[in-house]
Amino acid sequence: MAGPVSVSIFSRLLGRPLPRSSSAGERLPNFQALPILSSDALSSVAYATEAALGILILGGSAALRLSVPITLAIIGLIAIVVLSYRQAIAAYPNGGGSYVVARDNLGRNVGLVAAAALLIDYTLTAAVSLMAGTQALSSLAPSLLPYEVPIALVLLVLVGWANLRGVKEAGRVFAVPTYVFVVMIALLTVGGLKDLTFHHGWTPDAPPLTAVLEPIGLFLILRAFSSGCSAMTGIEAIANGVKVFREPAAQNARKTLLVMGLLLSAMFFAVSGMGFMYGIAPNPDVTVLAQIGQRVFGSGSVLFWVLQIATLLILVLAANTAFAGFPRLAAMLAEDRCLPLQMSWQGDRLVYQNGIGVLLGITAAIILVCRGDTTVAVNLYALGVFSAFTLSQLGLVRRWWRLRGEGWQGRMAMNALGSFTTFVVLLVIVVSKFDEGAWTVVIAIPLLVWGLAGIRRRYREVYEAIAPDETMPPLQLIPRDPPLGHHAIVWMAALSRPSFEAVRYACSFADSVTAVVVLANPEQAGPISSAWDHYAGRETGALDLVLLESPYSSLLDPFCDFVMETEQSQPDCITTVVMPVAIPRDRLDAMLLNQRARNLFAALSNDHSRVFSIVRYFIPKPSPGASS
C-alpha cells in the first residue's frame, strides 16, 4: 500500500473513492452514454468514405460513381447489425456482446474466438484513433510532424486518465466534442443541400481524370465495400456496455443503439452523397471530408475550421470506445476464468482499472511500434470486428432455432443474412489485405484463443486442487488451561484448503481464533456461512467466523480496520495475524493467483508492529495432458 502522500496524490488525480452503493449513480443517462460508447462508430464518418474511394480510384475516375451504391449497401449492413445487436441486448441485458452470444450458443471455445477478435480490435481501435487524430493535428501544423509519437502518447494518457476517474467524468469530457461533430456534419449537409439546390444544381461534377490501374470488376468493388465497412467499427460497444446505462439499462441501451445507427447511417450517406455530387477524389494532402467542407463552407471560413477541429477531437476521442469496451470484456473473461481474476476487480472509482491499465500499455506499444503511422494498423483492426459480427449473429441464429419463440423465423432469417454478409466481408478483408499485415491478426487470434483456453484450464486445475472436501479433518480449537492470552485473526480470501490450513494452524497456538472473510458481494454471506458450519461446526465463541462488508471496492481496508479495533479492545492480549499464501509453481500461476495477502501484510505493517504468521500452501504443478 502506498504511503499517505502517494495516496493523496493518487486520490487527487483520480478523485475520491466511491462507495459501492453509488454504482447506480455512476450509470449514465442516454445522452451521456451515447458519446462514450459511440464516438468510435460516429467518428468513422471522417474516413469511411475516403477508404472506399481510395480503392475505387484504382479503377479510374469512372469507378468513383460506385461510391453511392456501395454506401447504400454498407448502410443496409449497418441496419442488419444494429437490429441484430438490439435483439442481443434484449436477450442478454447484462451485456450482449459477441463473446457472450457466441459462448452461450456456439460453445465456450467459439466464444473465445469472438473474445480474442474483440480484444485485438479494441487495442487497434484505440491506437488507430489516437494516431489518426495526431496526424490530423500535424496536418494543420506541419511543425508538429517530428513529435507525432509523443503527442499520441500524451493524448493516450489523457484519455486513460479520464476513464480512470470514472464513467460519469468520461461522459462529461467526451459528450461535447462528439455532439459538436454531429452538429457540424448536419450543418455541412444542410449547407450542401442549399448549395446543390440554389447554386450548383443537381448534376454531379466530373471527378479529375486519373489513370486506370485495375479493371472495374467484382473483386475491386468488394475491396472498396470492405474498406468502406470501416464505418461499422465500434457498433458493438453499446451491446457490451449495457451496465453503463441507467435503469432500465437494457431498454435504454437498445434505444441508444438505434439512435447511433440512424445517426451513423445518415452522416455516412450525407458525406458519400456530397462527395459524389461534387466530384471529390482522394487526395493525399486533403481529406475527402475537408474537400467537401471547403466546397460548402469555404476554405477560410469559421465553420470550416470548426469542422476540422471537431473532426480532430472526435478522432482522438474515438479511442474512448475501446476504453469503455476492453475493460468490460476483460472483466467478463476474468469472471469466466479465462483471464487473471485481477481483471475483474473494480477500483476505487468503480471502474475496471486493471483493464484500463493493460489497454494503456498495449496501445502505447502499438503507437511506438507503428511510429505514429496508421498505415499498417488501419489495415488490421476491421478484421476483429467482422469476426465478432459473424460469430455473434451466427450465435443468434442458433438461439432462435433452439428457442423458437414468437417471430423466430424472421429473426433467424435476418441474423442469418447478417452472418453471411459479414462473413463475406471478412473473407474479402483477409484476402485483399493479407500481404498488408492482415496475416498478423490471422495468426494472433488463434494464439490468443490458445492462451485464454490455457488460463481457463489452469484455473480449473487449481480450484480442484484447493477445494475443501470431506477428507479434511474438522477444525477444532483445543481449550487451554490456563489461557495463554493469545488471539489469532485469520485472513480468509475464500473457503479453500489454504484458508482452512491457516485456521488449523491458528488453532494450534491460540486461545481464540477469528476467521475473517470480507464479502465482495453481500449475496456470498449465505453460502459461506453454510460451508463454514459444515467444516467448523455451528458453535461460536473461541472459534468464530466474522463476515465483513466493504462499502468501497477495497477488500483489505475492512480487514485492517477489524484488526486494529480488535487490538484496541483487547490491549492485554497478544494478537497474531495469520495469512495463508499460495505458493505458485510457475510464472503463469504467479500471474493468476490472488496474492492479496502480500498487500495485506504491507498495509498492516504501515500502522503498528504486529505479529504475523504466514502459512504457505504449495499449488500442484500443471498437468501437461489436461484438456481445456
C-alpha positions in Angstrom: 0.0 0.0 0.0 1.3 3.4 -0.9 2.1 6.0 1.8 -0.2 8.9 2.7 1.5 11.3 0.3 1.1 8.9 -2.6 -2.4 8.1 -1.7 -3.3 11.8 -1.5 -1.7 12.5 -5.0 -3.4 9.4 -6.4 -6.8 10.5 -5.0 -6.4 14.0 -6.3 -5.6 12.7 -9.8 -8.5 10.2 -10.0 -10.9 11.5 -7.4 -12.1 10.3 -4.0 -13.1 6.7 -3.7 -16.8 6.0 -4.4 -18.9 3.6 -2.3 -20.4 0.6 -4.0 -23.8 1.9 -3.2 -23.2 4.8 -5.6 -22.6 2.5 -8.5 -26.1 3.1 -9.7 -25.4 6.8 -9.6 -22.4 6.3 -11.8 -24.6 4.9 -14.5 -25.3 7.4 -17.3 -28.4 8.8 -19.0 -28.7 8.1 -22.7 -27.4 11.4 -23.9 -24.1 10.9 -22.0 -23.8 7.2 -22.7 -24.1 7.8 -26.5 -20.9 9.8 -26.9 -18.9 7.4 -24.6 -19.9 4.2 -26.5 -20.5 5.7 -30.0 -17.6 8.0 -30.6 -15.7 5.3 -32.5 -18.6 4.5 -34.8 -19.6 8.1 -35.4 -16.0 9.2 -36.0 -15.6 6.7 -38.8 -17.6 9.1 -41.0 -14.4 11.1 -41.2 -12.6 8.3 -43.1 -15.0 5.6 -44.2 -16.0 7.3 -47.5 -12.3 8.1 -48.2 -11.4 4.5 -47.5 -13.8 3.3 -50.2 -12.8 5.9 -52.7 -9.2 5.1 -52.1 -9.9 1.6 -53.6 -12.3 2.7 -56.3 -9.8 5.3 -57.7 -7.7 2.3 -58.8 -10.3 1.7 -61.4 -10.1 5.3 -62.7 -12.4 8.3 -62.3 -15.4 6.4 -63.7 -15.2 3.9 -60.8 -15.9 6.7 -58.3 -19.6 6.7 -59.3 -19.9 3.4 -57.5 -19.4 5.1 -54.1 -23.1 5.8 -53.6 -24.4 2.3 -54.2 -21.6 0.9 -52.1 -22.5 3.3 -49.3 -26.1 2.2 -49.5 -25.1 -1.4 -49.3 -23.0 -0.7 -46.2 -25.9 1.2 -44.6 -28.1 -1.8 -45.2 -25.5 -3.9 -43.5 -25.3 -1.4 -40.6 -29.1 -1.7 -40.2 -28.9 -5.5 -40.1 -26.1 -5.4 -37.5 -27.8 -2.8 -35.3 -31.1 -4.7 -35.3 -29.2 -7.8 -34.5 -27.5 -6.3 -31.5 -30.7 -4.8 -30.3 -32.0 -8.3 -30.1 -28.8 -9.4 -28.4 -29.3 -6.7 -25.7 -32.8 -7.9 -25.1 -31.7 -11.5 -24.8 -28.6 -10.6 -22.7 -29.5 -7.5 -20.6 -26.3 -7.7 -18.6 -24.1 -7.4 -21.7 -25.0 -8.9 -25.1 -21.7 -8.6 -27.0 -20.3 -11.1 -29.4 -18.4 -13.0 -26.7 -21.5 -13.7 -24.6 -23.7 -14.6 -27.5 -21.1 -16.9 -29.1 -20.2 -18.5 -25.8 -23.8 -19.3 -24.8 -24.9 -20.5 -28.3 -21.9 -21.8 -30.1 -19.7 -23.1 -27.2 -17.0 -21.9 -24.9 -14.2 -22.2 -27.4 -16.0 -20.4 -30.2 -16.8 -17.7 -27.7 -13.1 -17.4 -27.1 -12.6 -16.8 -30.8 -15.0 -13.9 -30.6 -13.4 -12.6 -27.4 -9.9 -12.7 -29.0 -11.0 -10.9 -32.1 -12.6 -8.2 -30.0 -9.6 -7.7 -27.7 -7.4 -7.2 -30.7 -10.0 -4.9 -32.3 -10.3 -2.7 -29.2 -6.5 -2.3 -28.9 -6.1 -1.4 -32.6 -9.1 0.9 -32.4 -7.5 2.9 -29.6 -4.2 3.1 -31.4 -5.6 4.0 -34.8 -7.9 6.6 -33.4 -5.2 8.4 -31.5 -2.6 8.2 -34.3 -5.2 9.5 -36.8 -6.1 12.4 -34.6 -2.4 13.2 -34.2 -1.9 13.1 -37.9 -4.9 15.5 -38.3 -3.2 17.8 -35.9 0.1 17.7 -37.7 -1.7 18.4 -41.0 -2.9 21.7 -39.5 0.6 22.4 -38.0 3.3 20.7 -40.1 5.9 21.8 -37.5 4.5 19.1 -35.2 5.3 16.2 -37.6 8.5 15.2 -35.7 6.5 14.9 -32.5 3.6 12.8 -33.6 4.5 9.8 -31.4 4.9 11.9 -28.2 1.7 13.8 -28.9 -0.2 10.5 -29.4 1.2 9.1 -26.1 0.1 12.3 -24.3 -3.4 12.0 -25.7 -3.4 8.4 -24.7 -2.6 9.3 -21.1 -5.3 11.9 -21.1 -8.0 9.5 -22.4 -6.9 6.9 -19.9 -6.9 9.4 -17.0 -10.4 10.5 -17.9 -11.6 6.8 -17.8 -9.8 6.0 -14.6 -11.7 8.9 -12.9 -15.0 7.0 -13.7 -17.7 6.8 -16.4 -19.5 9.9 -15.2 -16.4 12.1 -15.7 -15.7 10.4 -19.0 -19.2 11.2 -20.2 -18.8 14.9 -19.4 -15.4 15.0 -21.2 -16.5 13.2 -24.3 -20.0 14.4 -24.8 -19.3 17.9 -26.1 -16.8 17.1 -28.9 -19.0 14.2 -30.2 -22.1 16.3 -30.4 -20.2 19.2 -31.9 -19.0 16.8 -34.7 -22.6 15.5 -35.2 -23.9 19.1 -35.4 -21.1 20.1 -37.9 -21.9 17.2 -40.2 -25.6 18.3 -40.0 -24.7 21.9 -40.9 -22.4 20.6 -43.7 -25.4 18.6 -45.0 -27.8 21.5 -44.8 -25.3 23.8 -46.5 -24.6 21.2 -49.2 -28.3 20.7 -49.9 -28.7 24.5 -50.1 -25.8 24.9 -52.5 -26.9 22.0 -54.7 -30.4 23.4 -54.9 -29.8 27.1 -55.5 -26.3 27.4 -56.9 -24.6 24.2 -58.0 -27.5 22.3 -59.5 -28.2 18.6 -59.1 -25.9 17.5 -61.9 -22.8 15.6 -60.4 -19.4 17.2 -61.2 -17.0 15.0 -63.0 -14.0 14.0 -60.8 -10.5 14.7 -62.1 -9.2 12.2 -64.6 -6.9 9.5 -63.3 -5.2 6.5 -64.8 -6.8 3.1 -64.6 -4.6 0.8 -62.5 -7.1 -2.1 -62.1 -10.2 -3.1 -64.1 -13.6 -2.4 -62.6 -14.6 -5.8 -61.5 -16.3 -7.7 -58.7 -13.1 -8.0 -56.7 -12.4 -4.3 -56.8 -16.0 -3.5 -55.8 -15.8 -5.9 -52.9 -12.5 -4.4 -51.8 -14.0 -1.0 -51.8 -17.0 -2.3 -49.9 -14.8 -3.9 -47.3 -12.8 -0.7 -46.9 -15.9 1.4 -46.5 -17.1 -1.1 -43.9 -14.6 0.6 -41.5 -17.7 2.8 -40.8 -19.0 -0.1 -38.8 -16.2 -0.3 -36.2 -17.5 0.3 -32.7 -21.1 -0.6 -33.2 -20.9 -3.5 -30.7 -19.7 -1.2 -27.9 -23.2 -0.4 -26.7 -24.1 -4.1 -26.5 -21.0 -4.7 -24.4 -21.6 -1.7 -22.2 -25.2 -2.2 -21.2 -24.3 -1.8 -17.5 -23.2 1.8 -18.2 -26.8 2.9 -18.7 -29.3 3.9 -16.1 -32.2 1.6 -15.3 -34.0 0.2 -17.3 -30.5 -0.4 -18.7 -31.4 -2.8 -21.5 -34.2 -0.7 -22.8 -32.1 2.4 -22.7 -29.2 0.6 -24.4 -31.5 -0.6 -27.2 -32.8 3.0 -27.8 -29.3 4.4 -27.8 -28.1 1.8 -30.2 -30.9 2.6 -32.6 -30.2 6.4 -32.4 -26.5 5.7 -33.0 -27.3 3.5 -36.1 -29.6 6.2 -37.5 -27.0 9.0 -36.9 -24.2 6.9 -38.4 -26.2 5.9 -41.5 -27.4 9.5 -42.1 -24.0 11.0 -41.7 -22.2 8.4 -43.8 -24.7 8.8 -46.6 -24.5 12.6 -46.5 -20.7 12.6 -46.8 -20.7 10.0 -49.6 -23.5 11.7 -51.4 -21.9 15.1 -51.3 -18.6 13.6 -52.3 -20.3 12.1 -55.4 -22.1 15.3 -56.3 -19.0 17.5 -56.0 -16.8 15.0 -57.9 -14.5 14.6 -54.9 -11.5 12.2 -55.4 -9.0 11.0 -52.8 -6.1 13.5 -52.2 -3.1 12.6 -50.1 -2.9 16.1 -48.7 -6.5 16.9 -48.1 -9.1 14.5 -46.7 -12.4 13.9 -48.5 -14.4 15.5 -45.7 -12.1 18.6 -45.8 -12.6 18.9 -49.5 -16.4 18.8 -49.0 -16.1 21.3 -46.2 -14.1 23.7 -48.5 -16.8 23.4 -51.2 -19.7 24.0 -48.8 -18.3 26.4 -46.2 -15.3 27.9 -48.0 -11.7 27.1 -47.1 -11.1 30.2 -44.9 -14.5 30.3 -43.1 -15.0 29.8 -39.4 -17.4 26.9 -40.0 -14.7 25.0 -42.0 -12.2 25.4 -39.1 -14.8 24.3 -36.6 -15.5 21.2 -38.8 -11.8 20.3 -38.9 -11.2 20.8 -35.2 -14.3 18.8 -34.4 -13.1 16.0 -36.7 -9.7 16.1 -34.9 -11.3 15.9 -31.5 -13.7 13.0 -32.3 -10.9 11.0 -33.9 -8.9 11.3 -30.7 -11.9 10.6 -28.5 -12.9 7.6 -30.6 -10.3 5.8 -28.6 -12.7 6.0 -25.7 -14.9 3.3 -27.2 -12.0 0.9 -26.7 -11.5 2.1 -23.1 -15.2 1.5 -22.5 -15.3 -1.9 -24.1 -11.9 -3.5 -23.5 -12.0 -3.4 -19.7 -15.6 -4.8 -19.5 -14.8 -7.6 -21.9 -11.7 -8.4 -20.0 -13.8 -8.5 -16.8 -16.2 -10.9 -18.4 -13.4 -13.2 -19.4 -11.9 -13.0 -15.9 -15.2 -14.0 -14.4 -15.2 -17.0 -16.7 -11.6 -17.7 -15.5 -10.1 -17.1 -19.0 -8.1 -14.1 -17.8 -6.5 -13.4 -14.4 -9.1 -12.6 -11.8 -7.5 -9.2 -11.2 -9.0 -8.0 -14.5 -12.5 -8.2 -12.9 -11.6 -6.0 -9.9 -13.2 -2.6 -9.7 -11.1 0.3 -8.5 -12.0 3.0 -6.0 -13.7 4.9 -8.8 -15.9 1.8 -9.7 -14.1 1.2 -13.0 -12.1 -1.8 -14.1 -8.8 0.0 -13.6 -6.6 -3.1 -14.3 -8.2 -3.5 -17.7 -7.7 0.2 -18.4 -4.0 -0.1 -17.3 -3.5 -3.1 -19.6 -5.1 -1.3 -22.6 -2.9 1.8 -21.9 0.2 -0.4 -22.0 -0.7 -2.3 -25.2 -1.9 0.8 -27.0 1.3 2.7 -26.2 3.3 -0.3 -27.5 1.4 -0.2 -30.8 1.9 3.5 -31.2 5.6 3.1 -30.6 6.0 0.2 -33.0 4.0 1.9 -35.7 5.8 5.2 -35.0 2.6 7.1 -35.1 1.7 5.9 -38.7 -1.8 4.4 -39.1 -1.0 2.7 -42.5 -0.4 -0.8 -41.0 -2.7 -0.7 -38.1 -5.7 0.6 -40.0 -5.5 -2.4 -42.3 -5.9 -4.8 -39.4 -8.5 -3.6 -37.0 -11.6 -4.2 -39.1 -10.7 -8.0 -39.1 -11.5 -8.3 -35.4 -14.8 -6.5 -35.5 -16.1 -8.5 -38.5 -15.1 -11.8 -37.0 -17.1 -10.8 -33.9 -20.1 -9.7 -36.0 -20.1 -13.0 -37.8 -19.9 -15.2 -34.7 -22.4 -13.1 -32.8 -25.1 -13.3 -35.5 -24.4 -16.9 -36.1 -24.9 -17.5 -32.4 -28.2 -15.7 -32.5 -29.3 -17.8 -35.4 -28.7 -20.9 -33.3 -30.5 -19.3 -30.4 -33.7 -18.6 -32.4 -33.6 -22.1 -33.8 -33.3 -23.6 -30.4 -35.9 -21.4 -28.6 -38.4 -20.9 -31.4 -40.3 -18.1 -29.7 -42.7 -15.7 -31.3 -41.5 -14.4 -34.6 -38.4 -16.6 -34.5 -38.3 -17.3 -38.3 -38.0 -13.6 -39.2 -35.3 -13.0 -36.5 -33.4 -16.0 -37.6 -33.5 -15.1 -41.3 -32.3 -11.6 -40.5 -29.4 -12.8 -38.4 -28.5 -15.5 -41.0 -28.3 -12.8 -43.6 -26.2 -10.7 -41.4 -23.9 -13.5 -40.5 -23.4 -14.5 -44.2 -22.8 -10.9 -45.3 -20.3 -10.1 -42.6 -18.5 -13.4 -43.2 -18.2 -12.5 -46.9 -16.7 -9.1 -45.9 -14.4 -10.8 -43.5 -13.1 -13.1 -46.3 -12.6 -10.1 -48.6 -10.6 -8.2 -46.0 -8.4 -11.2 -45.3 -7.7 -11.9 -48.9 -7.3 -8.3 -50.1 -5.2 -7.2 -47.1 -3.3 -10.3 -46.2 0.0 -9.1 -47.6 -0.6 -5.7 -46.0 -0.4 -7.1 -42.5 -3.7 -9.0 -42.1 -1.7 -12.2 -41.7 -0.6 -11.0 -38.2 -4.2 -10.9 -36.9 -4.9 -14.2 -38.6 -2.1 -15.7 -36.6 -2.7 -13.7 -33.4 -6.4 -14.7 -32.9 -5.7 -18.5 -32.6 -2.7 -17.8 -30.4 -4.8 -15.6 -28.1 -7.5 -18.3 -28.0 -4.9 -20.9 -27.1 -3.7 -18.6 -24.3 -7.2 -17.9 -22.9 -8.1 -21.6 -23.0 -4.8 -22.4 -21.2 -5.6 -19.9 -18.4 -9.1 -21.5 -18.1 -7.6 -24.9 -17.9 -5.1 -23.9 -15.2 -7.7 -22.2 -13.1 -9.8 -25.3 -13.2 -6.9 -27.4 -12.0 -6.0 -25.0 -9.2 -9.6 -24.8 -7.9 -10.0 -28.5 -8.0 -6.7 -28.9 -6.0 -7.6 -26.3 -3.3 -11.3 -27.0 -3.0 -12.2 -28.4 0.5 -13.6 -31.9 0.7 -14.7 -34.5 3.2 -11.2 -35.9 3.7 -10.1 -32.7 5.5 -10.0 -33.1 9.3 -12.5 -30.9 11.2 -11.4 -27.6 12.5 -11.1 -27.8 16.3 -9.8 -25.4 18.9 -8.4 -27.2 22.0 -9.2 -25.3 25.3 -6.1 -24.3 27.2 -5.9 -24.1 31.0 -4.6 -21.7 32.0 -5.2 -19.5 28.9 -2.1 -18.2 27.1 -3.6 -14.8 26.4 -3.1 -15.3 22.7 -5.7 -14.4 20.0 -5.4 -15.2 16.3 -7.1 -13.4 13.4 -7.1 -15.3 10.1 -7.5 -13.6 6.8 -9.6 -15.8 4.5 -9.9 -14.8 0.9 -12.2 -17.8 0.3 -13.2 -21.1 1.9 -10.4 -23.1 0.4 -7.7 -25.6 1.6 -5.1 -22.9 2.1 -7.5 -20.9 4.2 -8.5 -23.9 6.3 -4.9 -24.8 6.8 -4.3 -21.3 8.1 -7.2 -21.6 10.5 -6.0 -25.1 11.7 -2.5 -23.6 12.3 -4.0 -20.7 14.3 -6.0 -23.3 16.4 -2.7 -24.9 17.4 -1.3 -22.0 19.4 -4.1 -19.5 20.2 -6.8 -19.5 22.9 -9.3 -18.0 20.4 -9.4 -17.7 16.7 -11.4 -15.4 14.5 -11.6 -16.2 10.8 -12.5 -13.1 8.8 -14.0 -13.0 5.3 -14.6 -9.7 3.6 -17.5 -10.0 1.2 -17.2 -8.7 -2.3 -20.9 -9.3 -2.7 -23.4 -9.5 0.2 -25.1 -12.5 -1.6 -22.0 -14.5 -0.7 -22.8 -14.5 3.0 -25.3 -17.4 3.0 -23.2 -19.9 1.1 -20.0 -19.0 3.0 -21.8 -19.4 6.4 -23.2 -22.8 5.4 -19.8 -24.1 4.2 -18.2 -22.8 7.5 -20.8 -24.6 9.6 -20.1 -27.8 7.6 -16.4 -27.8 8.2 -16.0 -26.0 11.5 -19.3 -26.7 13.3 -22.0 -24.3 14.5 -20.6 -23.4 17.9 -19.3 -19.9 18.2 -17.0 -18.2 20.7 -13.4 -19.4 20.8 -13.5 -20.4 17.1 -15.7 -18.0 15.1 -16.3 -16.7 11.6 -16.8 -13.0 11.0 -18.2 -11.7 7.7 -17.4 -8.1 6.9 -19.0 -6.0 4.2 -16.9 -3.4 2.3 -18.6 -0.1 1.4 -15.8 0.6 -1.1 -14.1 -1.6 -3.7 -11.2 -2.4 -1.4 -11.4 -5.7 0.5 -8.3 -5.0 2.5 -9.4 -1.9 4.4 -12.3 -3.5 6.3 -10.0 -6.3 7.5 -7.3 -3.8 8.6 -9.9 -1.8 10.5 -11.1 -5.0 12.1 -7.6 -5.9 13.2 -7.0 -2.5 14.8 -10.4 -2.5 16.5 -9.7 -5.9 18.0 -6.3 -4.9 19.3 -7.7 -1.8 20.9 -10.5 -3.8 22.6 -8.0 -6.4 23.9 -4.9 -4.5 24.9 -3.7 -7.2 27.3 -4.0 -10.0 24.6 -1.3 -10.9 22.1 -2.9 -10.8 18.6 -1.4 -12.7 15.7 -2.5 -12.1 12.2 -2.4 -15.4 10.2 -2.3 -15.1 6.4 -2.4 -18.1 4.0 -0.2 -17.6 1.0 -0.4 -19.7 -2.1 3.0 -20.6 -3.5 2.9 -20.6 -7.3 4.7 -23.4 -9.3 5.4 -21.3 -12.4 5.1 -17.8 -13.8 1.5 -18.4 -15.0 0.4 -19.3 -11.5 2.1 -16.2 -10.1 0.1 -14.1 -12.6 -3.2 -16.0 -12.0 -3.2 -16.4 -8.2 -4.7 -13.8 -6.0 -1.9 -12.7 -3.7 -3.8 -10.2 -1.6 -2.1 -11.5 1.4 1.1 -9.7 0.3 -0.7 -6.4 0.0 -2.4 -7.0 3.3 1.0 -7.6 5.1 2.2 -4.3 3.7 -1.0 -2.5 4.8 -0.9 -3.7 8.3 2.9 -3.2 8.7 2.5 0.5 8.0 0.5 1.2 11.1 1.9 -0.8 14.0 4.4 -3.5 14.9 2.4 -6.7 14.8 2.9 -10.4 15.0 2.4 -12.1 11.6 2.3 -15.7 10.7 2.5 -16.9 7.1 1.0 -20.3 6.2 2.3 -21.4 2.9 0.3 -23.7 0.6 2.1 -25.2 -2.4 0.0 -25.3 -5.6 0.2 -28.6 -7.5 2.1 -28.5 -10.8 0.2 -28.1 -14.0 -1.0 -31.3 -15.7 0.5 -31.3 -19.3 -2.2 -33.5 -20.7 -5.2 -31.8 -19.3 -7.9 -30.6 -21.7 -9.2 -27.1 -21.8 
